[in-house]
Amino acid sequence: MTTILVVDDELSMREFLTILLEKEGFSTCSAADAKTAVKLVQDEKIDLVISDIRMPDMNGLELLERVKEINSALPFLMITAYASPEDAVTAMKGGAYDYITKPFKVEEIKSVIHSALSARTDSPPSVSGELKTFCGIIGNSPEMLKIFDLIKRVGKTQANVLIYGESGTGKELVAKALHSLSGDEERPFIPITCSALPETLFESELFGHVKGAFTGALAAKTGLFELANNGTAFLDEIGDLTPLIQTKLLRVIQEREFKQVGGTETVKVNVRIISATNKDLEKEVMNNTFREDLFYRVAVVPLRVPPLRERKGDVPLLVDHFLKMYSKKFNKTVQALSSYSMEVLMDYDFPGNVRELENIIERGVAIEGSNIILPESLTLSIHRKKQKKRSTAEAQQLFNEEHLSKDGLEDVMARIEKKFIEDALRKTNYSKMRAAELLKISFRSLRYKVQKYNITSPDQSGG
């Protein structure tokens, strides 16, 4: 059974919280002072600590520090009747899960308690010393383990691979992993960004040119395909190739030879093609914007890299990696995210995927002044102006319908509030963090209201 330790020098508060917690099905123990609490944490199996801040001898902030020394993973909730921004910041920097001011609503503190315990039990374990990497790719989720297995099986062959994935998912890392497993890592790996060069220059870049082939060709140039001979050419964003270049590329793949721009000699090459795209190339083929014969040549083995929102279990691993990287780069001592900060990230859908997470952590490390990143140091993207206007209009329509009912004002407003929240969650793909920003309320308030109105996401509804 889950055991919660209540620490408060006021007997009435200890008794109140004990009754509340036991009604919720928890086992409890209590302490009137921090010294007793420390001994209980040392001797007993405690799953959560709820402590007042102002206590004689050792205060709650000092207790927090001692508890984290004993068990850094133990969730700790701070409560106080004397709220101050300084204490709140100190508590969160010290690793407190949340900071609650008295008087508090019973439903709100129950929601925070369940959330803190859920974060402890459902989140992946601490990643310190357990970083899971495969050929430079970080991940330990079932989705990524499947990718690693496929890379192992395909990497040893010379089959052409087409990597699908949204921007920022790490398609080039997968391509490098495939190349590294192909045999000799010393063989060339030449990345070619198909969207970066205009058609007029692309042929010269790909196949090279002879001296005097065109105005400005003052010297001969070796093309990227020739540089990739006996190795791998990585064609990033292959879906952006023009029809003319698609035709020329198809011939190279089929014949394994080409001529330089302005040249007459045939250059023979042995190149493995690994391509990547964020487009649906099968749909492009159906729309006649991508050659079908080229598609089948480059997509001998299709491989899809999942977006970060589909492998949330890897977020703590990636956070740990980027924290170490940028702490070293910026000469900082940032070691972790606060529990609340990690919860914010776990609730975010990362439209920019791993690349966005890296930028978030880089900014957080750069601006954070302590050794732990707090929520205010996280910068997440959100588009809300248009959505807010639509929500306001919908709420007005709902009010016009509801105010004619026989219900009291409180019931009507509750239904309006519930619809606001449901609409915001739907529009943000059930990301509570983004929904809270859309509604201009705190994340904690939204979490409380979601529980109050029993609002569930589609994957939690059981239907």
C-alpha positions as CSV (number, residue, x, y, z in Angstrom):
1,M,0.0,0.0,0.0
2,T,1.2,3.5,-0.8
3,T,2.4,5.3,2.4
4,I,2.3,9.1,2.7
5,L,4.2,11.0,5.4
6,V,2.5,14.2,6.7
7,V,4.8,16.7,8.4
8,D,3.3,19.7,10.2
9,D,3.7,21.2,13.7
10,E,-0.1,21.8,13.9
11,L,-2.0,18.8,15.1
12,S,-5.2,19.9,13.4
13,M,-3.6,19.9,10.0
14,R,-1.9,16.5,10.6
15,E,-5.3,15.0,11.6
16,F,-7.1,16.7,8.7
17,L,-4.6,15.4,6.1
18,T,-4.5,11.9,7.7
19,I,-8.3,11.5,7.5
20,L,-8.3,12.9,3.9
21,L,-5.6,10.5,2.7
22,E,-6.9,7.4,4.4
23,K,-10.3,8.1,2.8
24,E,-8.5,8.0,-0.5
25,G,-7.1,4.6,0.4
26,F,-3.6,5.6,1.4
27,S,-1.6,4.5,4.4
28,T,-0.3,7.4,6.5
29,C,2.2,8.3,9.1
30,S,2.8,11.8,10.6
31,A,5.5,13.8,12.3
32,A,5.2,17.0,14.3
33,D,8.7,18.2,13.4
34,A,11.3,17.7,10.6
35,K,13.8,15.7,12.7
36,T,11.2,13.0,13.3
37,A,10.3,13.1,9.6
38,V,13.9,12.5,8.6
39,K,14.1,9.4,10.8
40,L,10.8,8.1,9.3
41,V,12.1,8.5,5.8
42,Q,15.3,6.7,6.8
43,D,13.5,3.8,8.5
44,E,10.2,3.4,6.7
45,K,9.1,2.8,3.1
46,I,7.6,6.3,2.3
47,D,6.1,7.0,-1.1
48,L,5.3,10.7,-0.7
49,V,6.1,13.5,1.7
50,I,3.7,16.4,2.4
51,S,5.3,19.0,4.6
52,D,4.6,22.5,6.0
53,I,7.3,25.1,5.5
54,R,7.2,27.0,8.7
55,M,8.2,24.7,11.6
56,P,10.4,25.1,14.6
57,D,14.1,24.1,14.6
58,M,14.2,22.7,11.1
59,N,11.9,24.2,8.5
60,G,10.3,22.5,5.5
61,L,12.8,23.7,3.0
62,E,15.6,22.2,5.1
63,L,13.7,19.0,5.5
64,L,13.3,18.9,1.7
65,E,17.1,19.1,1.3
66,R,17.6,16.3,3.9
67,V,15.0,14.1,2.3
68,K,16.5,14.5,-1.2
69,E,19.9,13.5,0.2
70,I,18.3,10.3,1.5
71,N,16.1,9.5,-1.6
72,S,16.3,12.0,-4.5
73,A,13.4,10.3,-6.3
74,L,10.9,10.6,-3.3
75,P,8.1,13.0,-4.3
76,F,7.8,16.0,-2.0
77,L,4.8,18.4,-1.7
78,M,5.2,21.7,0.1
79,I,2.3,23.4,1.8
80,T,2.2,26.8,3.6
81,A,-0.1,29.5,4.9
82,Y,2.6,32.1,4.3
83,A,3.2,31.9,0.6
84,S,6.1,33.8,-0.9
85,P,7.7,33.7,-4.4
86,E,11.1,33.2,-2.8
87,D,10.0,30.1,-0.9
88,A,8.2,28.7,-4.0
89,V,11.3,29.1,-6.2
90,T,13.6,27.6,-3.5
91,A,11.2,24.7,-3.0
92,M,11.0,23.9,-6.7
93,K,14.8,24.3,-7.2
94,G,15.2,21.9,-4.3
95,G,13.2,19.2,-6.1
96,A,9.7,19.7,-4.6
97,Y,7.0,18.4,-6.9
98,D,4.6,21.2,-6.1
99,Y,4.0,24.2,-3.8
100,I,0.5,24.6,-2.4
101,T,-0.8,27.5,-0.4
102,K,-3.3,27.3,2.5
103,P,-6.2,27.3,2.5
104,F,-6.4,24.8,-0.4
105,K,-9.3,23.0,-1.9
106,V,-9.6,19.4,-1.0
107,E,-10.1,18.3,-4.6
108,E,-7.1,20.3,-5.7
109,I,-4.7,18.8,-3.2
110,K,-6.1,15.3,-4.0
111,S,-5.4,15.9,-7.6
112,V,-1.8,17.0,-6.9
113,I,-1.2,14.0,-4.7
114,H,-2.4,11.5,-7.3
115,S,-0.4,13.3,-10.0
116,A,2.8,13.3,-7.9
117,L,2.4,9.6,-7.2
118,S,1.6,8.9,-10.8
119,A,4.8,10.7,-11.9
120,R,6.8,8.5,-9.5
121,T,5.3,5.2,-10.6
122,D,4.5,5.7,-14.3
123,S,7.5,7.7,-15.5
124,P,10.5,5.9,-16.7
125,P,13.2,5.2,-14.1
126,S,16.1,7.5,-13.5
127,V,18.4,7.4,-16.4
128,S,21.6,8.2,-14.6
129,G,24.2,5.8,-15.9
130,E,21.6,4.0,-17.9
131,L,21.6,5.9,-21.2
132,K,20.5,3.6,-24.0
133,T,22.2,4.3,-27.3
134,F,22.4,2.4,-30.6
135,C,24.9,3.7,-33.2
136,G,24.5,7.2,-31.7
137,I,20.7,7.0,-31.5
138,I,19.1,7.5,-28.1
139,G,16.1,5.5,-27.2
140,N,14.7,2.5,-25.2
141,S,11.1,2.6,-26.1
142,P,9.4,-0.4,-27.8
143,E,9.1,1.8,-31.0
144,M,12.8,2.5,-31.2
145,L,13.8,-1.1,-30.3
146,K,11.9,-2.2,-33.4
147,I,13.8,0.4,-35.4
148,F,17.1,-0.8,-34.0
149,D,16.3,-4.4,-34.9
150,L,15.5,-3.4,-38.5
151,I,18.6,-1.3,-38.8
152,K,20.7,-4.3,-37.6
153,R,19.1,-6.6,-40.2
154,V,19.1,-4.2,-43.1
155,G,22.4,-2.4,-42.4
156,K,24.5,-5.5,-43.3
157,T,23.0,-5.6,-46.8
158,Q,23.5,-3.1,-49.6
159,A,19.8,-2.7,-50.1
160,N,18.6,0.9,-50.8
161,V,16.6,2.2,-47.9
162,L,13.9,5.0,-47.8
163,I,13.6,6.6,-44.3
164,Y,10.2,8.2,-43.6
165,G,9.8,10.6,-40.7
166,E,8.7,14.1,-39.7
167,S,11.3,16.9,-39.5
168,G,13.5,16.6,-36.5
169,T,13.0,12.9,-35.8
170,G,16.7,12.0,-36.5
171,K,16.5,10.5,-40.0
172,E,20.2,11.3,-40.7
173,L,21.2,9.4,-37.6
174,V,19.4,6.4,-38.8
175,A,21.1,6.7,-42.2
176,K,24.5,6.9,-40.5
177,A,23.6,3.8,-38.4
178,L,22.7,1.9,-41.5
179,H,26.0,3.0,-43.1
180,S,28.1,2.1,-40.1
181,L,26.7,-1.5,-40.1
182,S,27.3,-2.0,-43.8
183,G,30.9,-3.3,-43.2
184,D,33.6,-0.8,-43.4
185,E,32.9,2.4,-41.5
186,E,35.9,4.1,-43.3
187,R,33.9,4.0,-46.5
188,P,32.5,7.4,-47.4
189,F,29.1,8.7,-46.2
190,I,28.1,11.7,-48.3
191,P,25.0,13.6,-47.3
192,I,23.1,15.4,-50.1
193,T,20.4,17.9,-49.1
194,C,18.0,17.7,-52.1
195,S,16.0,20.8,-51.1
196,A,19.0,23.1,-50.6
197,L,20.2,23.3,-54.3
198,P,18.4,24.7,-57.3
199,E,18.0,22.5,-60.4
200,T,20.6,24.5,-62.3
201,L,23.3,23.7,-59.7
202,F,22.1,20.3,-58.6
203,E,23.4,18.3,-61.5
204,S,26.8,19.8,-61.2
205,E,26.9,19.1,-57.4
206,L,25.7,15.5,-57.9
207,F,27.8,14.5,-60.9
208,G,30.6,17.1,-61.0
209,H,31.7,19.1,-64.0
210,V,34.7,19.6,-66.3
211,K,36.7,22.8,-66.6
212,G,34.9,25.3,-68.8
213,A,31.6,23.3,-68.8
214,F,29.7,26.6,-68.1
215,T,30.4,30.2,-67.2
216,G,32.3,30.2,-63.9
217,A,33.6,26.6,-64.2
218,L,37.2,27.7,-63.8
219,A,38.3,24.2,-62.6
220,A,37.0,20.7,-62.8
221,K,34.9,19.5,-59.9
222,T,34.3,16.0,-58.5
223,G,30.6,15.3,-57.9
224,L,29.1,14.0,-54.7
225,F,28.2,10.7,-56.3
226,E,31.8,10.1,-57.2
227,L,32.9,11.1,-53.7
228,A,30.5,8.5,-52.4
229,N,31.9,5.7,-54.6
230,N,32.1,2.3,-52.6
231,G,30.2,4.0,-49.8
232,T,26.8,5.6,-49.1
233,A,25.0,8.6,-50.7
234,F,22.4,10.0,-48.3
235,L,19.7,11.8,-50.2
236,D,17.9,13.9,-47.6
237,E,14.4,15.2,-48.6
238,I,14.4,13.2,-51.8
239,G,10.8,14.1,-52.3
240,D,11.8,17.7,-53.2
241,L,13.7,16.6,-56.4
242,T,12.5,18.1,-59.6
243,P,11.2,15.8,-62.4
244,L,14.4,16.4,-64.4
245,I,16.8,15.5,-61.6
246,Q,14.5,12.5,-60.7
247,T,15.1,11.2,-64.3
248,K,18.9,11.7,-64.1
249,L,19.1,10.1,-60.6
250,L,17.1,7.1,-61.8
251,R,19.6,6.5,-64.6
252,V,22.5,6.6,-62.2
253,I,20.9,4.1,-59.9
254,Q,20.0,1.7,-62.7
255,E,23.2,2.0,-64.7
256,R,25.6,2.8,-61.9
257,E,27.3,5.3,-64.2
258,F,27.0,8.9,-65.3
259,K,28.8,11.7,-67.2
260,Q,30.0,14.9,-65.6
261,V,28.4,18.2,-66.8
262,G,30.3,19.1,-70.0
263,G,32.2,15.8,-70.0
264,T,32.3,12.9,-72.4
265,E,33.8,10.2,-70.3
266,T,31.6,7.7,-68.4
267,V,32.2,7.6,-64.6
268,K,31.3,4.2,-63.0
269,V,30.3,4.1,-59.4
270,N,29.2,1.6,-56.7
271,V,27.0,3.6,-54.3
272,R,24.4,2.5,-51.9
273,I,21.4,4.9,-51.8
274,I,19.8,5.8,-48.5
275,S,17.1,8.4,-48.9
276,A,14.9,10.3,-46.4
277,T,11.7,12.3,-46.7
278,N,9.0,13.9,-44.6
279,K,6.5,13.5,-47.4
280,D,4.2,10.6,-48.3
281,L,6.0,9.5,-51.5
282,E,3.4,6.9,-52.3
283,K,0.9,9.7,-52.5
284,E,3.3,11.8,-54.5
285,V,3.6,8.9,-57.0
286,M,-0.2,8.8,-57.3
287,N,-0.3,12.5,-57.9
288,N,2.4,12.1,-60.6
289,T,4.8,14.4,-58.8
290,F,7.3,11.6,-58.1
291,R,8.4,9.0,-60.5
292,E,7.0,5.5,-59.7
293,D,10.1,3.7,-61.1
294,L,12.4,5.9,-59.0
295,F,10.3,5.3,-55.9
296,Y,10.7,1.5,-56.2
297,R,14.4,1.9,-56.8
298,V,15.0,3.9,-53.6
299,A,12.4,2.3,-51.4
300,V,13.6,-1.3,-51.5
301,V,13.3,-1.2,-47.7
302,P,11.0,1.5,-46.3
303,L,11.8,2.5,-42.6
304,R,9.6,4.8,-40.6
305,V,11.1,6.8,-37.7
306,P,8.3,7.5,-35.2
307,P,7.8,11.1,-34.0
308,L,8.7,11.9,-30.4
309,R,5.1,12.1,-29.3
310,E,4.8,8.4,-30.1
311,R,7.8,7.4,-28.0
312,K,7.4,9.6,-24.9
313,G,9.3,7.0,-22.8
314,D,12.5,8.2,-24.5
315,V,12.0,11.8,-23.4
316,P,13.8,11.4,-20.0
317,L,16.7,9.6,-21.8
318,L,17.0,12.5,-24.3
319,V,16.7,15.1,-21.7
320,D,19.5,13.6,-19.7
321,H,21.7,13.4,-22.8
322,F,21.1,17.1,-23.8
323,L,21.5,18.3,-20.2
324,K,24.9,16.8,-20.0
325,M,25.9,18.1,-23.5
326,Y,24.8,21.7,-22.9
327,S,25.9,21.9,-19.3
328,K,29.4,21.0,-20.5
329,K,29.2,23.4,-23.5
330,F,28.0,26.4,-21.4
331,N,30.2,25.5,-18.4
332,K,27.0,25.1,-16.2
333,T,26.2,22.7,-13.4
334,V,22.6,22.0,-14.5
335,Q,21.9,18.4,-13.6
336,A,18.2,17.8,-13.9
337,L,14.7,19.1,-14.5
338,S,12.3,19.6,-11.6
339,S,9.5,17.0,-11.3
340,Y,7.0,19.6,-12.6
341,S,9.2,20.5,-15.6
342,M,9.5,16.9,-16.6
343,E,5.7,16.5,-16.3
344,V,5.3,19.5,-18.6
345,L,7.6,17.9,-21.2
346,M,5.9,14.5,-20.9
347,D,2.6,16.3,-21.6
348,Y,3.9,18.2,-24.6
349,D,3.5,16.7,-28.1
350,F,6.8,18.1,-29.6
351,P,5.8,19.2,-33.2
352,G,9.5,19.7,-33.9
353,N,10.4,16.3,-32.4
354,V,13.8,15.5,-31.0
355,R,15.3,18.6,-32.6
356,E,12.8,20.8,-30.7
357,L,13.5,19.0,-27.4
358,E,17.2,19.6,-27.9
359,N,16.5,23.3,-28.5
360,I,14.2,23.5,-25.4
361,I,16.9,22.0,-23.2
362,E,19.7,24.1,-24.7
363,R,17.7,27.3,-24.0
364,G,16.8,26.0,-20.5
365,V,20.4,25.3,-19.6
366,A,21.5,28.7,-21.1
367,I,19.1,30.8,-19.1
368,E,18.8,28.8,-15.8
369,G,20.7,30.1,-12.9
370,S,20.5,27.1,-10.7
371,N,21.4,23.4,-11.0
372,I,17.8,22.4,-11.9
373,I,15.6,23.6,-14.7
374,L,12.3,25.0,-13.6
375,P,9.1,25.3,-15.7
376,E,9.6,29.0,-16.4
377,S,12.9,28.2,-18.2
378,L,11.1,25.9,-20.7
379,T,10.1,27.6,-24.0
380,L,7.4,25.6,-25.8
381,S,5.7,26.6,-29.1
382,I,1.9,27.2,-29.2
383,H,-0.4,28.7,-31.8
384,R,-3.5,30.1,-30.0
385,K,-4.9,33.4,-31.3
386,K,-7.2,31.9,-34.0
387,Q,-8.2,29.0,-31.7
388,K,-9.0,31.4,-28.8
389,K,-11.4,33.4,-31.1
390,R,-13.2,30.2,-32.1
391,S,-13.5,29.0,-28.5
392,T,-14.9,32.4,-27.4
393,A,-17.5,32.3,-30.1
394,E,-18.5,28.7,-29.3
395,A,-18.8,29.5,-25.6
396,Q,-21.1,32.5,-26.4
397,Q,-23.3,30.2,-28.4
398,L,-23.4,27.7,-25.6
399,F,-24.2,30.4,-23.1
400,N,-27.1,31.6,-25.3
401,E,-28.5,28.1,-25.3
402,E,-27.8,27.3,-21.7
403,H,-29.0,30.5,-20.0
404,L,-32.6,29.7,-21.1
405,S,-32.6,26.4,-19.1
406,K,-34.0,26.1,-15.6
407,D,-30.6,25.2,-14.0
408,G,-28.9,27.6,-11.7
409,L,-26.1,29.9,-12.7
410,E,-23.5,27.7,-11.1
411,D,-24.6,24.6,-13.1
412,V,-24.7,26.6,-16.4
413,M,-21.2,28.1,-15.8
414,A,-19.9,24.6,-15.0
415,R,-21.1,23.3,-18.3
416,I,-19.6,26.2,-20.1
417,E,-16.3,25.8,-18.3
418,K,-16.3,22.1,-19.1
419,K,-16.9,22.7,-22.8
420,F,-14.1,25.3,-22.9
421,I,-11.7,22.8,-21.5
422,E,-12.8,19.9,-23.7
423,D,-12.5,22.2,-26.8
424,A,-9.0,23.3,-25.8
425,L,-7.9,19.8,-25.2
426,R,-9.2,18.6,-28.6
427,K,-7.5,21.5,-30.4
428,T,-4.2,20.8,-28.7
429,N,-4.4,17.0,-29.3
430,Y,-5.0,16.5,-25.6
431,S,-1.8,18.2,-24.5
432,K,-2.7,19.6,-21.1
433,M,0.3,22.0,-21.1
434,R,-0.8,23.6,-24.4
435,A,-4.5,23.6,-23.4
436,A,-3.6,25.4,-20.2
437,E,-1.8,28.1,-22.2
438,L,-4.7,28.3,-24.7
439,L,-7.1,28.9,-21.8
440,K,-4.7,31.2,-20.0
441,I,-4.8,29.2,-16.7
442,S,-2.1,27.4,-14.8
443,F,-1.3,23.8,-15.6
444,R,-2.2,22.8,-12.1
445,S,-5.6,24.5,-12.3
446,L,-6.3,22.7,-15.6
447,R,-5.2,19.3,-14.1
448,Y,-7.7,19.9,-11.2
449,K,-10.6,20.9,-13.5
450,V,-10.0,17.9,-15.8
451,Q,-10.3,15.6,-12.8
452,K,-13.3,17.6,-11.4
453,Y,-15.3,17.2,-14.7
454,N,-14.0,13.7,-15.3
455,I,-12.6,14.6,-18.8
456,T,-10.7,11.9,-20.5
457,S,-8.7,11.7,-23.7
458,P,-9.9,9.3,-26.4
459,D,-7.2,6.8,-25.5
460,Q,-8.3,6.8,-21.9
461,S,-12.0,6.6,-22.5
462,G,-12.0,2.8,-23.0
463,G,-14.4,3.2,-26.0
